[in-house]
């Protein structure tokens, strides 16, 4: 059994390189699909540590070259992967903390390289770009990249002084709805027109009227992107970007039916037509694995974290898609005692604080400890697999 002190020493050995990587990614602040410098810096560190690096990875199917897969093999045995994110947000930069928890996964991988003689099996670090858009994990999951893993794990930056053993997420579908009517002069001959803007507004009104029949987990959000340019012209075109979330991907089809009927009814009433175009790939909800959550909570506490309850699902992540393919978990690591919202400048700036760097080390120790438990403990691995299969079955 690998002692916590051994894992902590392995993490400390590369912690300064990881801290510098945090700053590099902060400065690069590269947007989804364009994380060239960030991915190259991470891949270089892993290659120097003895990982066999595929970079770019999965480029043909992604359509861009900023994913990577680093593999460290020590004989036959189980396979675990640390997943790393590193895309930033427009304007804000790294307001979601990817510049911190991406290097955290790399640091866990570097620690495993130093502990290579203490396990049999395979360790991977997989760079998964574009989480804030069409997350790369989604096509990777569909293509079977994660199917042979005994564990896929990453952490997500958090705040408030309390860390959580997992992050629950909602399934998500996104569309662009385009309404087509007839332009006309709004004063001289409005009767000749058909207002696409009115159809779009009625669509949103109809969805609002349906809200009382939504289950508690459903969230619907929309924004009007286009609806005319001049008030004295009946708009012949309007565009809405919309998204809806549920606690199970199986419910997306019913929400899809409701949303489309509302749009089609509004268009028909206003003598318009409507088309739907996918805005993003579908994000899945989380298949939670009890055995992983229990062990992660123990490891977080062992490494000095204050551990809280798992929060109700309030957002979406492409790790949900991974969780339908293999046992997966995404703990939240608090990087500051101050309670900060994600996607803000304050959270971004907190990733550079000494407290965040200390949290990164504790998080890397937790991930490495979990990976070693899966690799070395056959009974635990079987319990994880059993809980995963049961949770998957319950999802339907």
C-alpha positions as CSV (number, residue, x, y, z in Angstrom):
1,X,0.0,0.0,0.0
2,X,1.3,3.4,-1.0
3,X,1.4,5.7,2.1
4,X,-0.1,9.2,1.9
5,X,3.3,10.7,2.8
6,X,4.8,9.0,-0.4
7,X,2.1,10.5,-2.6
8,X,2.5,13.9,-1.0
9,X,6.3,13.8,-1.6
10,X,5.8,12.9,-5.2
11,X,3.3,15.8,-5.7
12,X,5.7,18.3,-4.0
13,X,8.5,17.3,-6.3
14,X,6.7,18.7,-9.4
15,X,4.5,21.3,-7.7
16,X,6.6,24.3,-8.8
17,X,6.4,23.2,-12.4
18,X,2.6,22.9,-12.0
19,X,2.4,26.4,-10.4
20,X,4.2,27.9,-13.4
21,X,1.9,26.1,-15.7
22,X,-1.1,27.7,-13.9
23,X,0.4,31.1,-14.6
24,X,1.2,30.2,-18.2
25,X,-2.4,29.1,-18.9
26,X,-3.7,32.2,-17.1
27,X,-1.7,34.4,-19.4
28,X,-2.5,32.5,-22.6
29,X,-6.3,32.5,-21.9
30,X,-6.9,30.6,-25.1
31,X,-10.5,30.2,-26.2
32,X,-12.2,26.9,-27.1
33,X,-10.7,25.1,-30.2
34,X,-7.6,27.4,-30.1
35,X,-5.7,26.2,-27.0
36,X,-2.4,25.7,-28.9
37,X,0.0,27.1,-26.4
38,X,-1.8,25.7,-23.4
39,X,-2.0,22.1,-24.7
40,X,1.6,22.2,-25.9
41,X,2.9,23.3,-22.5
42,X,1.0,20.5,-20.8
43,X,2.1,17.9,-23.2
44,X,5.7,18.9,-22.9
45,X,5.7,18.5,-19.2
46,X,4.2,15.0,-19.4
47,X,6.6,13.9,-22.1
48,X,9.6,15.1,-20.1
49,X,8.3,12.9,-17.2
50,X,8.3,9.8,-19.3
51,X,4.8,9.7,-20.7
52,X,4.3,8.6,-24.3
53,X,2.4,11.6,-25.8
54,X,0.0,11.6,-28.7
55,X,-0.3,15.3,-29.7
56,X,-2.4,16.3,-31.4
57,X,-4.8,13.6,-30.4
58,X,-8.2,12.8,-32.0
59,X,-7.6,15.7,-34.4
60,X,-9.4,14.3,-37.5
61,X,-12.7,13.8,-35.6
62,X,-12.5,17.0,-33.5
63,X,-11.6,19.2,-36.4
64,X,-8.9,21.0,-34.4
65,X,-5.6,20.0,-32.9
66,X,-5.5,20.9,-29.2
67,X,-6.3,17.6,-27.5
68,X,-3.6,15.3,-26.3
69,X,-3.3,11.9,-24.7
70,X,-0.3,11.0,-22.5
71,X,0.2,7.4,-21.5
72,X,2.4,5.8,-18.9
73,X,2.4,2.0,-18.8
74,X,3.9,-0.3,-16.2
75,X,3.0,-3.9,-17.1
76,X,-0.5,-5.3,-17.5
77,X,-3.4,-4.2,-15.3
78,X,-6.2,-1.7,-14.8
79,X,-6.3,1.6,-16.6
80,X,-7.0,5.1,-15.1
81,X,-7.1,8.5,-16.7
82,X,-6.8,12.1,-15.3
83,X,-8.7,14.5,-17.6
84,X,-7.4,18.0,-18.1
85,X,-9.3,21.1,-19.2
86,X,-7.6,24.4,-20.3
87,X,-9.9,26.5,-22.4
88,X,-10.8,30.0,-21.3
89,X,-13.8,32.2,-21.6
90,X,-14.2,35.3,-23.9
91,X,-13.2,38.6,-22.2
92,X,-13.0,37.1,-18.7
93,X,-10.3,34.6,-19.4
94,X,-10.0,31.8,-16.9
95,X,-13.0,32.6,-14.9
96,X,-13.9,28.9,-14.6
97,X,-10.5,28.0,-13.2
98,X,-9.4,25.7,-16.0
99,X,-5.9,27.1,-15.7
100,X,-5.8,25.7,-12.1
101,X,-7.6,22.4,-12.3
102,X,-6.1,21.5,-15.7
103,X,-2.6,21.6,-14.3
104,X,-3.9,19.8,-11.2
105,X,-4.6,16.8,-13.4
106,X,-1.1,17.1,-14.9
107,X,0.4,17.3,-11.5
108,X,-1.4,14.1,-10.4
109,X,0.0,12.4,-13.6
110,X,3.5,13.6,-12.8
111,X,3.2,12.2,-9.3
112,X,2.1,8.8,-10.7
113,X,5.2,8.8,-12.9
114,X,7.4,9.2,-9.8
115,X,5.4,6.3,-8.2
116,X,5.5,4.1,-11.3
117,X,7.1,1.2,-9.4
118,X,4.2,1.1,-6.9
119,X,1.5,0.0,-9.3
120,X,0.8,-2.3,-12.3
121,X,-1.3,-0.9,-15.1
122,X,-1.7,2.2,-17.2
123,X,-2.1,5.8,-16.3
124,X,-3.2,8.4,-18.8
125,X,-3.6,12.2,-18.8
126,X,-6.0,13.2,-21.5
127,X,-6.2,16.8,-22.6
128,X,-9.9,17.6,-23.3
129,X,-10.3,21.1,-24.8
130,X,-13.3,23.3,-25.6
131,X,-15.3,22.3,-22.5
132,X,-17.0,25.7,-22.6
133,X,-18.3,25.1,-26.1
134,X,-18.7,21.7,-27.9
135,X,-16.7,19.9,-25.2
136,X,-14.1,17.5,-26.7
137,X,-15.1,14.8,-24.2
138,X,-18.4,14.4,-26.0
139,X,-17.1,13.1,-29.3
140,X,-14.3,11.2,-27.5
141,X,-16.9,9.4,-25.4
142,X,-19.1,8.6,-28.4
143,X,-16.0,7.2,-30.2
144,X,-15.1,4.9,-27.3
145,X,-11.9,6.7,-26.1
146,X,-12.9,6.1,-22.4
147,X,-14.6,2.7,-22.8
148,X,-11.6,0.6,-21.5
149,X,-11.0,2.8,-18.4
150,X,-11.5,1.6,-14.8
151,X,-11.5,5.3,-13.7
152,X,-11.8,8.7,-15.4
153,X,-11.3,11.6,-12.9
154,X,-10.7,15.3,-12.8
155,X,-11.2,18.1,-10.3
156,X,-13.0,21.4,-10.8
157,X,-12.0,24.6,-9.2
158,X,-14.4,25.8,-6.4
159,X,-14.5,28.3,-3.6
160,X,-15.9,29.0,-0.1
161,X,-13.6,26.9,1.9
162,X,-15.4,23.6,1.5
163,X,-14.6,20.9,-1.1
164,X,-17.0,18.3,-2.4
165,X,-16.4,14.7,-3.4
166,X,-18.3,14.9,-6.7
167,X,-20.1,17.4,-8.9
168,X,-23.5,16.5,-10.1
169,X,-24.5,17.9,-13.5
170,X,-27.6,18.1,-15.7
171,X,-28.1,17.0,-19.3
172,X,-28.2,19.8,-21.8
173,X,-29.5,20.4,-25.3
174,X,-29.0,23.6,-27.2
175,X,-30.7,24.9,-30.4
176,X,-30.8,28.0,-32.6
177,X,-34.4,28.6,-33.6
178,X,-34.9,30.7,-36.7
179,X,-38.3,32.2,-37.6
180,X,-39.1,33.3,-41.1
181,X,-42.0,35.7,-42.0
182,X,-42.5,38.5,-44.5
183,X,-41.1,42.0,-44.3
184,X,-43.4,44.9,-44.8
185,X,-43.6,48.6,-44.1
186,X,-44.9,48.9,-40.5
187,X,-47.0,52.0,-41.1
188,X,-47.9,52.0,-44.8
189,X,-48.8,48.3,-45.2
190,X,-48.3,46.2,-42.1
191,X,-51.1,43.9,-43.2
192,X,-48.8,42.6,-46.0
193,X,-46.2,41.4,-43.5
194,X,-45.8,38.4,-41.1
195,X,-43.7,39.3,-38.1
196,X,-41.0,36.8,-37.4
197,X,-40.2,38.8,-34.2
198,X,-43.8,38.4,-33.0
199,X,-43.6,34.6,-33.7
200,X,-40.4,34.4,-31.7
201,X,-41.9,36.3,-28.8
202,X,-45.0,34.1,-28.8
203,X,-42.8,31.1,-28.8
204,X,-41.2,32.2,-25.6
205,X,-44.6,33.1,-24.1
206,X,-45.8,29.5,-24.9
207,X,-42.8,28.0,-23.2
208,X,-43.4,30.2,-20.2
209,X,-47.0,28.9,-20.1
210,X,-45.7,25.3,-20.1
211,X,-43.3,25.9,-17.2
212,X,-45.9,24.9,-14.5
213,X,-45.9,21.4,-16.0
214,X,-42.1,21.1,-16.0
215,X,-40.5,18.8,-13.4
216,X,-38.4,20.5,-10.8
217,X,-35.1,19.6,-12.5
218,X,-36.0,21.2,-15.8
219,X,-34.3,24.5,-16.7
220,X,-35.1,26.5,-19.9
221,X,-33.1,29.6,-21.0
222,X,-33.2,31.6,-24.2
223,X,-31.9,34.8,-25.7
224,X,-33.1,36.7,-28.7
225,X,-30.1,37.1,-31.1
226,X,-31.9,38.9,-34.0
227,X,-35.3,40.4,-34.4
228,X,-35.2,43.2,-36.9
229,X,-33.2,46.5,-37.3
230,X,-35.8,49.3,-37.7
231,X,-39.1,49.8,-35.9
232,X,-40.8,50.9,-39.0
233,X,-40.2,47.5,-40.7
234,X,-42.1,44.3,-39.9
235,X,-39.2,41.9,-39.3
236,X,-39.1,39.0,-41.7
237,X,-36.5,37.1,-39.7
238,X,-35.8,36.5,-36.0
239,X,-33.3,34.2,-34.3
240,X,-33.3,32.7,-30.8
241,X,-30.6,30.7,-29.1
242,X,-32.1,28.4,-26.5
243,X,-31.1,25.6,-24.2
244,X,-32.9,23.3,-21.8
245,X,-31.6,21.0,-19.1
246,X,-32.9,18.0,-17.2
247,X,-31.5,15.6,-14.6
248,X,-31.5,12.7,-17.1
249,X,-30.6,12.5,-20.7
250,X,-33.6,10.3,-21.2
251,X,-35.9,13.3,-20.5
252,X,-34.4,15.5,-23.2
253,X,-36.6,13.9,-25.9
254,X,-39.8,15.0,-24.1
255,X,-38.5,18.5,-23.5
256,X,-37.5,18.6,-27.2
257,X,-41.0,17.7,-28.2
258,X,-42.5,20.4,-26.0
259,X,-40.1,23.1,-27.2
260,X,-40.7,22.3,-30.9
261,X,-44.4,22.3,-30.5
262,X,-44.3,25.7,-28.9
263,X,-42.2,27.1,-31.7
264,X,-44.3,25.5,-34.4
265,X,-47.5,26.7,-32.8
266,X,-46.2,30.2,-32.5
267,X,-44.9,30.3,-36.1
268,X,-48.2,28.9,-37.4
269,X,-50.3,31.5,-35.5
270,X,-48.2,34.3,-37.0
271,X,-48.1,32.9,-40.5
272,X,-44.4,32.2,-40.2
273,X,-42.2,29.2,-40.4
274,X,-39.4,28.0,-38.0
275,X,-36.3,25.9,-38.3
276,X,-34.1,24.3,-35.6
277,X,-30.3,24.0,-35.8
278,X,-28.3,22.3,-33.1
279,X,-26.2,24.9,-31.2
280,X,-24.1,22.4,-29.3
281,X,-23.7,18.7,-28.9
282,X,-25.8,17.2,-26.2
283,X,-24.2,17.2,-22.7
284,X,-25.2,14.2,-20.5
285,X,-26.0,14.2,-16.9
286,X,-23.7,12.5,-14.3
287,X,-23.7,8.7,-13.6
288,X,-22.6,8.9,-10.0
289,X,-20.6,6.0,-8.4
290,X,-21.1,5.6,-4.7
291,X,-17.8,3.8,-4.0
292,X,-15.8,6.5,-5.8
293,X,-17.6,9.3,-3.9
294,X,-17.0,7.7,-0.5
295,X,-13.3,7.1,-1.2
296,X,-12.8,10.6,-2.6
297,X,-14.4,12.2,0.4
298,X,-12.0,10.2,2.6
299,X,-9.0,11.2,0.6
300,X,-10.0,14.8,0.5
301,X,-10.2,14.8,4.3
302,X,-6.9,12.9,4.6
303,X,-5.2,15.6,2.6
304,X,-6.5,18.4,4.7
305,X,-9.7,19.5,3.0
306,X,-12.9,20.5,4.7
307,X,-15.4,18.2,3.0
308,X,-19.0,19.1,2.4
309,X,-22.1,17.5,0.9
310,X,-22.4,17.0,-2.9
311,X,-24.4,20.0,-4.2
312,X,-27.6,19.8,-6.2
313,X,-26.9,19.7,-10.0
314,X,-27.0,23.3,-11.3
315,X,-25.0,23.2,-14.5
316,X,-23.6,20.9,-17.2
317,X,-20.3,19.4,-18.0
318,X,-19.0,17.1,-20.8
319,X,-17.7,14.8,-18.1
320,X,-21.3,13.6,-17.9
321,X,-20.9,12.0,-21.3
322,X,-17.7,10.2,-20.0
323,X,-19.7,9.0,-17.0
324,X,-22.0,6.9,-19.2
325,X,-18.9,5.1,-20.6
326,X,-16.8,4.3,-17.5
327,X,-16.7,4.9,-13.8
328,X,-16.1,8.7,-13.5
329,X,-16.0,11.4,-10.8
330,X,-15.3,15.1,-10.6
331,X,-14.7,16.5,-7.1
332,X,-14.8,20.2,-6.4
333,X,-11.6,21.7,-4.8
334,X,-12.0,24.9,-2.9
335,X,-9.1,27.3,-3.9
336,X,-10.1,30.2,-1.6
337,X,-12.2,30.6,1.5
338,X,-14.1,33.5,-0.1
339,X,-17.3,32.3,-1.8
340,X,-16.9,33.3,-5.4
341,X,-19.1,32.6,-8.4
342,X,-17.7,30.7,-11.4
343,X,-17.2,32.6,-14.6
344,X,-16.1,35.7,-12.8
345,X,-13.0,37.8,-12.7
346,X,-12.6,37.2,-9.0
347,X,-12.5,33.5,-9.4
348,X,-10.1,33.9,-12.3
349,X,-7.7,36.0,-10.1
350,X,-8.0,33.6,-7.2
351,X,-6.3,30.9,-9.2
352,X,-3.0,32.8,-8.8
353,X,-3.2,33.1,-5.0
354,X,-0.9,31.0,-2.8
355,X,-4.0,29.4,-1.3
356,X,-5.0,28.1,-4.7
357,X,-1.6,26.5,-5.3
358,X,-1.8,24.8,-1.9
359,X,-5.2,23.5,-2.8
360,X,-3.9,22.3,-6.2
361,X,-1.3,20.1,-4.3
362,X,-3.9,18.7,-2.0
363,X,-6.2,18.0,-5.0
364,X,-3.4,16.3,-6.9
365,X,-2.7,14.1,-3.8
366,X,-6.3,13.2,-3.7
367,X,-6.5,12.2,-7.4
368,X,-3.3,10.2,-7.3
369,X,-4.5,8.4,-4.1
370,X,-7.8,7.5,-5.8
371,X,-6.0,6.3,-8.9
372,X,-3.6,4.1,-6.9
373,X,-6.6,2.6,-5.0
374,X,-8.2,1.7,-8.3
375,X,-5.0,0.3,-9.7
376,X,-3.9,-1.7,-6.7
377,X,-7.1,-2.8,-4.9
378,X,-9.0,-5.4,-6.8
379,X,-11.9,-5.6,-4.3
380,X,-12.3,-1.8,-4.5
381,X,-12.1,-1.9,-8.3
382,X,-14.9,-4.5,-8.3
383,X,-17.0,-2.4,-6.0
384,X,-16.6,0.6,-8.2
385,X,-17.6,-1.4,-11.3
386,X,-20.6,-2.9,-9.5
387,X,-21.8,0.6,-8.4
388,X,-21.2,2.0,-11.8
389,X,-23.3,-0.7,-13.5
390,X,-26.1,-0.3,-11.0
391,X,-26.2,3.5,-11.4
392,X,-26.1,3.1,-15.2
393,X,-29.1,0.7,-15.0
394,X,-31.0,3.1,-12.8
395,X,-30.6,5.9,-15.4
396,X,-32.5,3.7,-17.9
